[in-house]
Amino acid sequence: MYLYDLRYTNAELAQAAREGRRPAPTKTLRRITSWQWMVLYCRKGSFSTEIATAERRARLQGRLDAQRIRGLHHAGHSLDDADIPPVRHRHGVLWLAW
């Protein structure tokens, strides 16, 4: 993977200090090799498949929890003692994928 980066060279910093002006960054091309755990060990080699699968599981678990709580409510139980887990958003899946 290649990325462009803006960097100050030592020569530019010294010359800008002598001339009393702000230094101008130069555009440099950098090559990056990235090895990430998900790329190496995920089932199909794709972030999107793994994230979609995890999100689908989380949504299903949320629906099952909601049905369980709704069933407790309809049965006349107090919901003060019900264990309601926090909602797991897609942002969490994306964050944990890196």
N, C-alpha and C positions, 0 to 999 in steps of 0.2 A: 504494500500500500504506500502511496506517495502523498505527502502533505506539504503544502507551502506554509512557511513560518516567517514571521517578521522578527529579525534579530538585529541588535546593535553590535557592530564590530568594535574592537578596541581602538583601531585607527580612527573610526568615525567618532567615537566618544572623545578621544583626545583632540581631534581637529575641531569638533564643535565647541569644546571647552576653550580652545585657543581663540576661536573666532567669536565667542560669546553668543552662540545660537543653540537652539535645540538640536540634538542629534537626529538624523534621519535613519530609520530602520531600513535594512536591505532585505529583499525577498529571497529566502533560501528554500531549496527543495530538500525535503528529508524523506528518507525511506524508512518505513516502520514495519517490523514484523511482529504480529500480534498472535500470541498463543493463548487462547482462553479455554477454560475447562469445558464450557458448554460446546464449543466447536469440536473438541477432541472426543468427548464422551457422550454427547446426546445421541438419541436413537437414530434419528434420520439426518443428522448433520445440519439442522436448521434451527435457528432461534425461534422463528415464527411458529413452527409446529409445536415445539416444546411449550412455548408461552401460551398458545391457544389451548393446548391440552390441559395445562395447569389451570388456566382461567375457566375452562369448561368444568373441571372438577370442583373448583371453588364455588362456581355458580350453583352446581348441583347440590353441593353440601349446604349452601345457604338456603336453597329451596327446601331441602329436607329438614333443616333446623326450623325454618318458618312453619312448615307443616306440623312438626312436633309441638311447637309452642302454641300454634292455633288449636291443635287437638287438646292440649292442656287447658286452654282458655274455655273451649266449648264444653269440656268435661266439668268445669266449675272450679278448677284449681286456681289458687292465687298465683299470679305471675311475679310476685315479689321475690319468690324463691327460685324462679326459673333461671337456669343457666343460659344466658344469651351471649354467645361468643362475639367478639368484635368483627365487623365486616372486613373482608380481605379484598382490597381494591386491585385493579389491574396494575396500578403503579407499583405495588409491592412485587408483583411477578416480574415486571420489567427491571426493577431495581435488583432483585435477587438473581436475575439471569446473568448479570455481569459479574 
